[in-house]
């Protein structure tokens, strides 16, 4: 079954929401199960929501970035292993 989403081989890239143009990057070779993929995608979608919802979101501001990371981790189901 062919995927409609492009895949990019990666060795050390983690899921992320890079600067504009905004796109979510998830490297399947670092995720071992569908649950991990779902959590990573949910985590990055929360960042995308924060970026769109917050006026003047400054990802270089450690407080703003940390707040988004805490929200993403909490709402995506991440937790202690």
C-alpha positions in Angstrom: 0.0 0.0 0.0 1.6 3.3 -1.1 1.6 6.2 1.3 0.4 9.6 0.2 2.8 11.2 2.7 6.4 11.7 1.6 9.0 9.9 3.7 12.4 11.2 4.4 15.1 8.9 5.7 16.6 10.3 8.9 19.3 9.2 11.3 19.0 11.7 14.2 16.0 13.9 13.4 13.2 14.0 16.0 9.6 15.0 15.3 9.4 18.7 15.1 7.5 21.7 13.8 10.2 23.7 11.9 10.0 27.4 11.2 7.8 28.5 8.2 6.8 27.2 5.9 5.2 25.1 8.6 5.2 21.4 8.2 5.3 18.5 10.6 8.2 16.2 10.2 8.0 12.7 11.7 10.8 10.2 11.1 9.3 6.7 11.1 12.7 5.0 11.6 12.8 6.5 15.2 9.3 5.4 16.2 8.7 1.7 17.0 5.0 1.5 17.0 1.8 3.1 15.7 1.2 4.4 19.3 4.5 6.3 19.2 3.7 7.7 15.8 0.3 8.8 17.1 1.8 10.5 20.2 4.5 12.2 18.1 1.9 13.5 15.6 -0.4 14.7 18.4 2.5 16.4 20.2 3.5 18.3 17.0 -0.1 19.2 16.1 -0.4 20.8 19.6 2.6 22.9 18.8 1.0 23.8 15.5 -2.2 24.8 17.3 -0.2 26.9 19.8 1.7 28.6 16.9 -1.6 29.5 15.1 -3.5 30.5 18.2 -1.0 32.6 20.1 -0.4 36.0 18.6 3.3 36.7 18.2 4.4 33.2 19.3 8.2 33.4 19.7 9.8 30.0 19.7 13.1 31.5 20.7 11.6 32.6 24.0 12.3 29.8 26.4 9.2 30.5 28.5 6.9 30.3 25.5 8.6 27.3 24.1 8.6 25.5 27.5 4.9 26.2 27.9 4.1 24.7 24.5 6.3 21.7 25.3 4.5 21.1 28.6 1.1 21.4 26.9 2.2 19.1 24.1 3.6 16.5 26.4 0.6 16.5 28.7 -2.1 16.5 26.1 -0.4 14.0 23.7 -0.3 11.2 26.4 3.4 11.3 26.9 4.5 10.3 30.3 7.3 8.6 32.2 8.5 5.4 30.7 
